[in-house]
Amino acid sequence: MPGTKAGGIKAAAKNRALHGPDFYARIGAVGGRKGTTGGFAANRELAREAGRKGGMISRRGKTIKVVSVTTNKKVSAKRETFDLAA
């Protein structure tokens, strides 16, 4: 039953039997002590710079707006679909 809800319940019961009823409270407390509010929470300018770098390497191509001659409706299309030199 690994990976099922019933298997998880059985695993939790076994962990509590082997390590005591406060097992999950103790391992949660360890994680809470190790965590610090560092990284982006401490340095807003670092977060801004990281977002800028990520946005610059976007793999999505830019779209161009084209007005159709027959219907005058705006259509978005990828730049690669048009020969812009013509």
C-alpha positions in Angstrom: 0.0 0.0 0.0 2.8 2.5 -0.4 1.7 5.9 -1.7 -1.9 5.5 -0.6 -3.8 7.2 2.2 -4.2 3.9 4.1 -0.4 3.3 3.8 0.3 6.8 5.1 -1.9 6.2 8.1 -0.2 2.9 8.9 3.2 4.5 8.5 2.2 7.3 10.9 1.0 4.8 13.5 4.3 2.9 13.2 6.3 6.1 13.6 4.4 7.0 16.7 4.8 3.5 18.1 8.6 3.4 17.5 9.5 7.0 18.4 6.8 8.1 20.8 3.5 9.9 20.5 5.1 13.3 20.1 7.3 12.2 17.1 5.8 14.7 14.6 5.9 17.6 17.0 9.6 16.9 17.7 10.6 16.8 14.0 8.5 19.8 13.3 10.2 21.7 16.1 13.6 20.9 14.6 12.6 22.4 11.3 11.3 25.5 13.0 14.6 26.0 14.8 16.6 25.6 11.7 14.6 28.1 9.6 15.5 31.7 9.5 13.8 34.4 7.7 16.7 35.0 5.3 17.0 34.9 1.5 14.4 37.0 -0.3 12.5 37.9 2.9 15.6 39.7 4.2 16.8 41.3 1.0 14.1 42.7 -1.2 16.6 44.0 -3.8 18.0 40.5 -4.2 14.5 39.2 -5.0 14.0 42.0 -7.5 17.3 41.3 -9.3 16.5 37.5 -9.4 13.1 38.2 -11.0 14.7 40.5 -13.5 17.2 37.8 -14.5 14.5 35.2 -14.8 12.3 37.4 -16.9 15.2 38.2 -19.3 15.8 34.5 -20.1 12.1 33.7 -20.8 11.8 31.1 -23.5 8.5 32.4 -24.8 8.7 34.5 -28.0 7.3 37.9 -28.2 4.0 38.4 -30.0 3.1 41.1 -32.4 -0.4 42.6 -33.0 -1.6 42.5 -36.6 -4.7 44.2 -37.9 -6.5 42.2 -40.5 -7.3 44.1 -43.7 -10.7 42.4 -44.3 -12.3 42.5 -40.8 -10.2 45.1 -38.8 -9.9 42.6 -35.9 -6.7 42.5 -33.8 -5.0 39.1 -33.9 -2.0 38.0 -31.8 0.6 35.8 -33.6 4.1 34.7 -33.1 6.8 36.8 -34.8 8.2 33.7 -36.6 5.0 33.3 -38.6 5.5 36.6 -40.5 8.1 37.7 -43.0 8.8 41.1 -41.6 11.4 42.0 -44.3 8.8 42.1 -47.0 
